[in-house]
Amino acid sequence: MARINLNVGSNANTGDGQTLRSAMQDVNTMFTEIYASSLFEDGISLSGNEIRATRSNDDLVLRPSGTGVVTMDNLTIDSNINITDNEIKTTVSNSDLKLTASGTGSVVIAKADINAGTIDNTTIGATTPAAGTFTTLTASLSATLDGVLVKDNTISTNATNADLELSAAGTGTVSINGLKMPSSDGSANQLLKTSGTGVLSFATVTPTLSHSELGDGTNTIATSTTTQVDTFNSASYRSAKYYISISDSTNGRHEFVEANVIHGPSADSTIEAYLTVFGSTTSYTAPLCTFTADIDDGLVRLLATNITSDSIVFKFQRILFDL
């Protein structure tokens, strides 16, 4: 820009007032020419500390020359984003700072340091999730997690009378010290047994016997006709020992008796069932029934003929002996 040199003499008689007026007109003309030059083309307005585009929807472009840069000490964008030195921040209270790419583009950050916050649902490392390396967290204090208290080597509930529940997902099992628990309950009076490989299951309790079998049962007979009380397979077992409790609640009569049953060939080589009943203890003046035994279609049958048609309940324990 040209330098303007105003040099007004001190002699008032030489017409210096006219000279000053002429110089000011020259300055005004020069600024008019500068504003009309390529430095301020049509579309740019300069007023006070404000530069703006004057054409409708025009961009205001600041572009340096060659390797030069546009330098600003402090820049505020849209009254909310402020850029100062190497810091980008929002200026509105509690406002989020969002970085958003266009279309299929991504926000690329060469190096990130996150001091307070989390990164959710983000793949870290190329396009495939990779295993992370974690440091064991050691805490010397107790921790309460939604009703469960973890302290030292104890896990307990902290709500009054609350159960501590361990549940697996789907077909998974709860494993405690290598022992896998059943995923569902068993039947009444069953106990847990192990497979020998750490798998637990429910089973009915029976003694371990090599040549016999222990069991029990019940039957209710409401007739005086000869009726079956119990049976066993003649092809598997030779004999049976019965302990029988008999109750006639209608007439207030009760009896306990023992019965031994065996099968084998008779004198004519036919297979027969043989029975001995003994040790009857009764609250009545006579036995409450008469026992007999036979073989029907390979089954040895224990039969009873009651002294009344009223309902009589037979409960028995049975020991079967192998052939």
KEKE-3310 file (N, C-alpha, C; in steps of 0.2 Angstrom, whole numbers, plus 5000, padded with zeros to 4 digits):
npx = (5004:5002:5012:5006:5010:5008:5012:5012:5015:5020:5017:5004:5000:5002:4992:4990:4979:4971:4979:4979:4966:4966:4975:4968:4957:4964:4968:4955:4952:4961:4958:4946:4949:4957:4948:4939:4948:4956:4958:4947:4935:4919:4907:4913:4912:4919:4919:4921:4927:4923:4922:4913:4904:4894:4886:4871:4870:4884:4901:4913:4929:4945:4961:4978:4993:5003:5015:5010:5000:4984:4982:4976:4974:4963:4948:4931:4917:4901:4896:4898:4909:4925:4942:4958:4975:4981:4968:4952:4936:4919:4908:4896:4887:4888:4887:4889:4904:4905:4911:4909:4908:4906:4894:4901:4912:4925:4929:4945:4957:4973:4980:4974:4970:4960:4954:4943:4929:4921:4922:4911:4905:4914:4926:4942:4957:4961:4949:4943:4937:4949:4958:4959:4971:4972:4974:4975:4964:4966:4958:4956:4946:4928:4915:4899:4887:4873:4865:4872:4886:4903:4917:4933:4936:4923:4906:4891:4873:4866:4853:4839:4835:4837:4840:4856:4859:4865:4866:4866:4868:4856:4859:4870:4880:4881:4897:4906:4920:4925:4915:4900:4884:4867:4855:4842:4829:4827:4817:4806:4815:4826:4844:4860:4872:4888:4896:4909:4917:4915:4902:4887:4871:4854:4848:4839:4840:4848:4853:4870:4870:4875:4869:4856:4840:4833:4818:4802:4784:4766:4749:4731:4717:4700:4690:4684:4688:4701:4716:4729:4744:4758:4771:4785:4798:4800:4811:4822:4823:4824:4818:4809:4808:4796:4790:4776:4764:4747:4732:4716:4707:4694:4687:4696:4707:4723:4738:4753:4765:4776:4782:4788:4793:4795:4800:4800:4803:4790:4786:4781:4788:4783:4783:4781:4775:4780:4774:4777:4769:4772:4774:4763:4757:4743:4729:4717:4706:4709:4719:4719:4719:4721:4735:4742:4751:4757:4761:4761:4761:4775:4777:4780:4767:4761:4747:4732:4717:4705:4696:4686:4676:4679:4690:4707:4723:4739:4756:4772:4789:4802:4813:4822:4830:4843:4843)
npy = (4994:5011:5025:5039:5055:5069:5085:5100:5117:5131:5144:5154:5163:5157:5150:5138:5131:5127:5118:5108:5103:5098:5088:5079:5076:5068:5057:5051:5048:5038:5028:5024:5019:5008:5000:4997:4989:4973:4968:4970:4964:4963:4958:4956:4963:4975:4980:4989:4977:4967:4955:4950:4940:4947:4943:4933:4918:4915:4909:4912:4913:4910:4910:4906:4910:4901:4891:4897:4899:4901:4911:4911:4917:4913:4905:4905:4894:4894:4899:4889:4880:4881:4884:4884:4886:4870:4864:4859:4863:4864:4878:4880:4877:4860:4854:4842:4836:4832:4821:4818:4807:4808:4798:4783:4785:4787:4792:4796:4794:4796:4794:4790:4796:4792:4798:4798:4789:4778:4766:4759:4745:4744:4739:4735:4736:4733:4725:4715:4709:4708:4699:4706:4712:4711:4718:4710:4715:4719:4720:4726:4728:4726:4722:4727:4720:4723:4717:4706:4702:4703:4698:4696:4679:4675:4674:4682:4685:4701:4705:4702:4686:4682:4671:4664:4662:4652:4651:4643:4646:4641:4625:4623:4620:4622:4623:4617:4618:4608:4599:4595:4602:4595:4600:4601:4597:4582:4567:4565:4561:4556:4555:4564:4557:4553:4552:4548:4555:4568:4573:4576:4568:4564:4551:4536:4529:4514:4499:4493:4478:4461:4449:4449:4459:4473:4480:4489:4491:4494:4490:4491:4482:4479:4469:4452:4442:4432:4440:4448:4453:4455:4453:4443:4440:4424:4420:4427:4427:4417:4416:4424:4436:4442:4456:4461:4474:4475:4484:4487:4499:4503:4494:4495:4486:4478:4471:4462:4453:4439:4432:4419:4415:4403:4396:4381:4365:4352:4336:4330:4336:4348:4366:4374:4386:4389:4393:4400:4406:4416:4421:4430:4445:4452:4464:4459:4445:4435:4431:4444:4440:4427:4420:4415:4407:4407:4403:4412:4414:4415:4423:4424:4424:4433:4431:4436:4433:4442:4444:4452:4463:4476:4490:4486:4489:4485:4485:4483:4476:4469:4456:4450:4436:4430:4419)
npz = (5000:4996:5004:5012:5013:5022:5021:5028:5027:5038:5035:5034:5024:5012:5007:5014:5019:5009:5003:5012:5011:4999:4999:5008:5000:4991:4998:5001:4988:4986:4995:4990:4978:4982:4989:4978:4971:4967:4979:4988:4981:4973:4984:4996:5013:5023:5039:5054:5065:5058:5044:5030:5019:5006:4995:4992:5001:4999:5002:5014:5011:5017:5012:5011:5003:4993:5003:5014:5029:5036:5050:5066:5083:5091:5089:5087:5083:5076:5088:5098:5097:5100:5096:5102:5102:5104:5107:5106:5110:5117:5120:5126:5141:5147:5135:5122:5113:5097:5084:5068:5054:5036:5026:5022:5028:5041:5057:5061:5072:5076:5088:5104:5120:5133:5148:5156:5154:5143:5130:5120:5112:5101:5089:5092:5084:5068:5058:5064:5080:5093:5106:5122:5133:5150:5167:5182:5195:5211:5226:5243:5250:5254:5242:5236:5226:5218:5229:5232:5243:5242:5251:5257:5256:5255:5248:5250:5253:5256:5259:5270:5274:5261:5247:5240:5224:5211:5194:5178:5161:5148:5143:5151:5166:5184:5191:5204:5212:5203:5203:5194:5195:5195:5183:5185:5198:5207:5211:5225:5240:5234:5232:5229:5217:5211:5195:5195:5187:5191:5188:5194:5199:5202:5212:5216:5233:5236:5243:5240:5233:5229:5226:5229:5230:5236:5240:5241:5243:5240:5242:5239:5244:5241:5243:5246:5238:5231:5228:5220:5228:5227:5214:5207:5195:5189:5182:5185:5199:5213:5226:5239:5252:5263:5273:5280:5283:5288:5286:5292:5292:5292:5301:5312:5313:5314:5308:5308:5298:5293:5277:5267:5251:5238:5223:5212:5205:5207:5213:5202:5192:5188:5188:5203:5216:5232:5249:5265:5279:5294:5311:5314:5320:5328:5330:5331:5333:5325:5310:5297:5284:5272:5265:5249:5236:5219:5202:5187:5171:5171:5182:5199:5211:5225:5234:5242:5252:5259:5275:5274:5264:5265:5263:5263:5267:5261:5265:5261:5264:5253:5250:5237:5230:5220:5206)
capx = (5000:5006:5012:5003:5014:5005:5017:5009:5019:5018:5015:4997:4999:5003:4986:4991:4972:4969:4984:4977:4960:4967:4978:4963:4953:4968:4968:4949:4952:4966:4955:4941:4953:4959:4942:4937:4953:4955:4959:4940:4931:4912:4904:4916:4911:4923:4916:4924:4931:4919:4923:4908:4902:4888:4881:4867:4873:4891:4905:4919:4935:4952:4966:4985:4997:5009:5015:5008:4994:4979:4984:4971:4975:4957:4943:4925:4913:4894:4895:4899:4915:4931:4948:4963:4981:4979:4963:4945:4931:4913:4908:4890:4887:4886:4886:4894:4908:4904:4915:4905:4911:4900:4893:4904:4919:4926:4933:4951:4961:4980:4982:4969:4971:4954:4955:4937:4924:4921:4921:4906:4903:4919:4931:4949:4962:4959:4941:4941:4939:4955:4958:4962:4976:4969:4978:4971:4962:4966:4954:4957:4939:4922:4911:4892:4885:4866:4862:4877:4892:4909:4922:4938:4934:4915:4901:4884:4868:4865:4846:4837:4832:4838:4844:4861:4858:4870:4862:4870:4863:4854:4861:4876:4879:4885:4902:4909:4927:4925:4909:4895:4878:4861:4852:4835:4828:4826:4811:4806:4819:4832:4850:4865:4877:4893:4898:4916:4920:4913:4895:4882:4864:4849:4847:4835:4845:4847:4860:4874:4869:4877:4865:4849:4838:4829:4813:4796:4778:4760:4743:4725:4712:4693:4686:4686:4690:4708:4718:4737:4747:4764:4774:4792:4800:4803:4817:4827:4824:4822:4814:4807:4806:4791:4788:4770:4760:4741:4728:4709:4705:4686:4685:4701:4710:4729:4742:4760:4766:4781:4780:4793:4790:4801:4798:4804:4799:4787:4787:4780:4793:4780:4786:4776:4777:4779:4774:4776:4768:4773:4775:4758:4755:4737:4725:4711:4706:4711:4722:4715:4718:4724:4740:4743:4756:4756:4765:4756:4765:4782:4778:4778:4762:4759:4740:4728:4710:4703:4691:4680:4676:4681:4697:4713:4730:4745:4762:4777:4796:4803:4820:4822:4836:4844:4843)
capy = (5000:5018:5029:5045:5060:5075:5090:5107:5122:5135:5151:5155:5167:5154:5146:5131:5128:5124:5113:5102:5101:5095:5082:5074:5073:5063:5051:5048:5045:5032:5022:5022:5015:5002:4996:4995:4985:4966:4967:4970:4963:4964:4952:4956:4969:4976:4985:4988:4971:4961:4954:4946:4940:4951:4940:4928:4911:4915:4907:4917:4909:4913:4906:4909:4910:4896:4887:4901:4897:4906:4911:4914:4915:4911:4904:4902:4893:4893:4901:4884:4877:4885:4881:4888:4882:4863:4862:4860:4862:4867:4884:4880:4872:4853:4853:4837:4838:4826:4820:4813:4807:4808:4792:4777:4788:4785:4797:4793:4797:4792:4792:4793:4795:4793:4798:4797:4787:4771:4765:4754:4741:4746:4734:4738:4732:4731:4724:4709:4710:4705:4698:4711:4711:4714:4717:4708:4720:4717:4725:4724:4730:4722:4725:4725:4720:4722:4712:4701:4705:4699:4700:4691:4673:4674:4677:4681:4690:4706:4706:4698:4679:4681:4665:4665:4658:4651:4648:4643:4648:4636:4618:4624:4617:4625:4618:4619:4614:4603:4595:4598:4600:4594:4606:4601:4593:4575:4565:4565:4556:4554:4558:4565:4552:4555:4548:4547:4560:4575:4574:4574:4567:4562:4543:4533:4526:4507:4496:4489:4470:4457:4443:4450:4465:4476:4485:4490:4493:4495:4488:4491:4477:4480:4463:4446:4438:4431:4445:4448:4458:4457:4448:4444:4436:4418:4418:4431:4427:4410:4416:4431:4437:4448:4459:4464:4477:4475:4489:4488:4506:4503:4490:4496:4480:4479:4465:4462:4446:4438:4427:4417:4412:4400:4392:4376:4359:4348:4329:4328:4340:4355:4372:4376:4391:4387:4398:4399:4412:4415:4427:4435:4449:4455:4467:4456:4438:4430:4434:4448:4437:4421:4421:4409:4409:4403:4405:4414:4417:4417:4428:4421:4429:4433:4432:4437:4432:4445:4441:4457:4466:4483:4492:4484:4492:4480:4489:4477:4476:4463:4455:4445:4432:4428:4411)
capz = (5000:4996:5010:5011:5017:5023:5024:5028:5029:5043:5032:5033:5019:5006:5005:5016:5021:5002:5002:5016:5009:4993:5002:5011:4994:4988:5002:5000:4982:4986:4998:4986:4973:4985:4990:4972:4967:4968:4986:4990:4975:4975:4988:5003:5016:5029:5044:5060:5066:5054:5037:5029:5012:5005:4991:4995:5001:4997:5007:5015:5011:5019:5009:5011:4997:4993:5009:5020:5033:5039:5057:5071:5089:5095:5084:5089:5077:5078:5095:5103:5096:5101:5094:5104:5102:5101:5110:5103:5115:5117:5125:5129:5147:5147:5128:5119:5107:5092:5078:5064:5047:5031:5022:5024:5031:5048:5061:5062:5077:5076:5095:5109:5128:5136:5155:5160:5150:5140:5122:5119:5105:5097:5087:5092:5080:5061:5057:5068:5087:5096:5113:5126:5139:5156:5173:5188:5200:5218:5231:5250:5253:5251:5236:5236:5219:5218:5234:5234:5246:5241:5256:5258:5252:5256:5244:5253:5251:5261:5261:5275:5271:5253:5244:5236:5219:5206:5189:5172:5155:5143:5145:5155:5173:5189:5193:5211:5213:5198:5203:5190:5199:5191:5180:5188:5204:5206:5214:5233:5244:5230:5234:5224:5216:5207:5190:5196:5183:5193:5186:5200:5197:5207:5211:5222:5237:5236:5245:5235:5234:5223:5225:5230:5228:5242:5238:5245:5239:5244:5238:5243:5241:5244:5241:5249:5233:5231:5224:5219:5232:5223:5210:5205:5189:5191:5178:5188:5206:5216:5232:5241:5259:5264:5279:5278:5287:5285:5290:5290:5296:5293:5307:5317:5314:5311:5308:5305:5297:5288:5272:5263:5245:5234:5217:5210:5202:5211:5213:5195:5188:5186:5193:5208:5221:5239:5254:5272:5283:5301:5315:5314:5326:5326:5335:5330:5336:5319:5304:5293:5277:5271:5260:5245:5231:5213:5196:5182:5165:5172:5187:5205:5214:5232:5234:5248:5252:5265:5278:5274:5258:5267:5260:5267:5264:5262:5264:5262:5262:5250:5248:5232:5230:5213:5205)
cpx = (5004:5006:5010:5007:5011:5010:5014:5013:5016:5016:5008:4995:5000:4998:4987:4984:4970:4973:4981:4971:4961:4971:4973:4959:4957:4968:4961:4949:4956:4962:4949:4943:4955:4953:4939:4942:4951:4955:4952:4936:4923:4910:4908:4914:4916:4920:4918:4929:4928:4921:4917:4907:4895:4883:4877:4870:4880:4895:4910:4925:4941:4957:4973:4988:5003:5009:5013:5002:4990:4980:4979:4973:4969:4952:4937:4920:4906:4892:4895:4905:4921:4938:4954:4969:4979:4973:4956:4940:4924:4912:4901:4890:4884:4884:4891:4898:4908:4908:4911:4908:4905:4900:4897:4911:4919:4930:4939:4955:4968:4982:4977:4971:4964:4955:4949:4931:4925:4920:4917:4905:4908:4924:4938:4954:4959:4951:4939:4942:4945:4955:4962:4967:4974:4974:4973:4970:4962:4963:4955:4950:4934:4919:4904:4890:4877:4863:4867:4884:4898:4915:4927:4937:4927:4911:4894:4879:4867:4858:4843:4833:4833:4842:4850:4860:4863:4866:4867:4865:4862:4856:4867:4874:4883:4890:4905:4915:4927:4919:4903:4888:4872:4858:4844:4834:4826:4819:4812:4811:4825:4838:4855:4870:4882:4894:4905:4920:4918:4906:4891:4875:4860:4848:4843:4840:4843:4854:4863:4874:4872:4873:4858:4847:4833:4824:4807:4790:4772:4754:4737:4720:4705:4689:4688:4688:4698:4711:4726:4739:4754:4766:4781:4793:4803:4810:4823:4828:4821:4817:4813:4806:4802:4790:4782:4766:4753:4736:4721:4706:4697:4684:4690:4705:4717:4733:4748:4762:4772:4779:4786:4790:4796:4797:4803:4800:4796:4789:4786:4783:4789:4783:4780:4779:4775:4779:4773:4775:4768:4774:4770:4757:4749:4733:4718:4711:4708:4715:4717:4714:4722:4729:4741:4748:4755:4761:4761:4760:4772:4783:4776:4773:4761:4752:4737:4721:4708:4697:4685:4681:4678:4688:4702:4719:4735:4751:4768:4784:4798:4811:4820:4829:4837:4843:4850)
cpy = (5006:5021:5036:5050:5067:5080:5097:5112:5127:5142:5151:5159:5164:5149:5139:5127:5124:5118:5107:5099:5096:5088:5077:5072:5067:5057:5048:5045:5038:5027:5020:5017:5008:4997:4993:4990:4978:4964:4966:4970:4963:4957:4952:4963:4969:4982:4984:4982:4965:4961:4949:4946:4943:4948:4934:4921:4910:4913:4912:4913:4913:4908:4909:4908:4905:4891:4891:4897:4903:4905:4915:4912:4912:4911:4901:4901:4891:4894:4895:4880:4882:4881:4886:4884:4875:4860:4864:4859:4866:4873:4884:4875:4866:4851:4847:4839:4831:4827:4815:4813:4807:4801:4786:4779:4786:4791:4793:4797:4793:4790:4795:4791:4797:4792:4796:4796:4780:4771:4759:4751:4744:4741:4738:4733:4730:4730:4718:4710:4706:4704:4704:4708:4715:4713:4715:4714:4717:4722:4722:4725:4726:4726:4722:4725:4718:4716:4707:4704:4700:4702:4694:4685:4671:4678:4676:4686:4695:4708:4701:4692:4678:4675:4668:4660:4658:4648:4648:4644:4642:4629:4618:4621:4622:4621:4621:4615:4608:4598:4599:4596:4599:4600:4607:4596:4586:4573:4565:4559:4553:4558:4559:4559:4555:4550:4545:4551:4567:4577:4571:4573:4564:4554:4541:4529:4518:4504:4493:4482:4467:4451:4443:4457:4467:4481:4485:4492:4493:4493:4488:4487:4478:4475:4457:4440:4437:4436:4446:4454:4460:4451:4449:4439:4430:4416:4422:4429:4420:4411:4423:4431:4443:4450:4463:4467:4478:4480:4489:4493:4506:4500:4491:4490:4481:4472:4466:4455:4445:4432:4425:4413:4409:4397:4386:4370:4355:4341:4327:4332:4347:4360:4374:4382:4388:4393:4396:4406:4411:4421:4432:4438:4453:4459:4464:4449:4433:4434:4438:4445:4431:4422:4414:4412:4404:4406:4406:4417:4419:4421:4424:4427:4428:4435:4433:4436:4436:4442:4446:4460:4474:4484:4490:4486:4487:4485:4484:4479:4470:4462:4449:4442:4429:4421:4408)
cpz = (5000:5002:5008:5016:5016:5025:5023:5031:5035:5041:5030:5027:5012:5004:5008:5018:5014:5001:5006:5014:5003:4994:5004:5005:4991:4992:5001:4993:4982:4989:4994:4981:4976:4986:4984:4968:4969:4975:4989:4984:4978:4978:4995:5006:5022:5033:5051:5061:5063:5047:5035:5021:5011:5000:4994:4995:4999:5003:5008:5016:5013:5017:5008:5004:4998:4999:5015:5023:5035:5047:5061:5078:5093:5090:5087:5083:5080:5085:5100:5102:5096:5100:5097:5105:5099:5105:5107:5108:5114:5122:5128:5135:5145:5139:5126:5113:5103:5086:5074:5057:5042:5027:5026:5027:5038:5051:5063:5067:5078:5083:5100:5116:5131:5144:5159:5155:5147:5133:5122:5112:5100:5095:5088:5089:5074:5061:5061:5076:5090:5103:5117:5131:5145:5162:5179:5193:5207:5222:5238:5253:5251:5246:5237:5228:5219:5223:5236:5237:5245:5246:5257:5253:5253:5251:5248:5251:5257:5263:5265:5272:5264:5252:5240:5230:5213:5200:5182:5167:5150:5146:5149:5162:5178:5191:5199:5212:5209:5198:5199:5193:5193:5189:5182:5194:5202:5210:5222:5235:5240:5233:5228:5223:5211:5201:5191:5191:5185:5191:5191:5197:5203:5206:5217:5226:5237:5239:5240:5237:5228:5221:5227:5229:5234:5239:5243:5241:5243:5239:5242:5240:5245:5242:5245:5244:5233:5226:5225:5224:5229:5219:5209:5199:5191:5187:5180:5195:5208:5221:5234:5249:5260:5271:5277:5284:5284:5290:5287:5294:5297:5300:5313:5318:5310:5312:5305:5304:5292:5283:5268:5257:5241:5228:5215:5207:5208:5210:5205:5190:5186:5191:5197:5213:5228:5244:5261:5275:5290:5304:5315:5321:5324:5332:5335:5333:5331:5314:5300:5286:5277:5264:5256:5240:5225:5208:5190:5176:5167:5178:5194:5209:5221:5232:5241:5248:5259:5268:5278:5267:5259:5264:5265:5264:5266:5261:5266:5260:5259:5249:5243:5231:5223:5212:5206)
residu = (MET:ALA:ARG:ILE:ASN:LEU:ASN:VAL:GLY:SER:ASN:ALA:ASN:THR:GLY:ASP:GLY:GLN:THR:LEU:ARG:SER:ALA:MET:GLN:ASP:VAL:ASN:THR:MET:PHE:THR:GLU:ILE:TYR:ALA:SER:SER:LEU:PHE:GLU:ASP:GLY:ILE:SER:LEU:SER:GLY:ASN:GLU:ILE:ARG:ALA:THR:ARG:SER:ASN:ASP:ASP:LEU:VAL:LEU:ARG:PRO:SER:GLY:THR:GLY:VAL:VAL:THR:MET:ASP:ASN:LEU:THR:ILE:ASP:SER:ASN:ILE:ASN:ILE:THR:ASP:ASN:GLU:ILE:LYS:THR:THR:VAL:SER:ASN:SER:ASP:LEU:LYS:LEU:THR:ALA:SER:GLY:THR:GLY:SER:VAL:VAL:ILE:ALA:LYS:ALA:ASP:ILE:ASN:ALA:GLY:THR:ILE:ASP:ASN:THR:THR:ILE:GLY:ALA:THR:THR:PRO:ALA:ALA:GLY:THR:PHE:THR:THR:LEU:THR:ALA:SER:LEU:SER:ALA:THR:LEU:ASP:GLY:VAL:LEU:VAL:LYS:ASP:ASN:THR:ILE:SER:THR:ASN:ALA:THR:ASN:ALA:ASP:LEU:GLU:LEU:SER:ALA:ALA:GLY:THR:GLY:THR:VAL:SER:ILE:ASN:GLY:LEU:LYS:MET:PRO:SER:SER:ASP:GLY:SER:ALA:ASN:GLN:LEU:LEU:LYS:THR:SER:GLY:THR:GLY:VAL:LEU:SER:PHE:ALA:THR:VAL:THR:PRO:THR:LEU:SER:HIS:SER:GLU:LEU:GLY:ASP:GLY:THR:ASN:THR:ILE:ALA:THR:SER:THR:THR:THR:GLN:VAL:ASP:THR:PHE:ASN:SER:ALA:SER:TYR:ARG:SER:ALA:LYS:TYR:TYR:ILE:SER:ILE:SER:ASP:SER:THR:ASN:GLY:ARG:HIS:GLU:PHE:VAL:GLU:ALA:ASN:VAL:ILE:HIS:GLY:PRO:SER:ALA:ASP:SER:THR:ILE:GLU:ALA:TYR:LEU:THR:VAL:PHE:GLY:SER:THR:THR:SER:TYR:THR:ALA:PRO:LEU:CYS:THR:PHE:THR:ALA:ASP:ILE:ASP:ASP:GLY:LEU:VAL:ARG:LEU:LEU:ALA:THR:ASN:ILE:THR:SER:ASP:SER:ILE:VAL:PHE:LYS:PHE:GLN:ARG:ILE:LEU:PHE:ASP:LEU)
# end
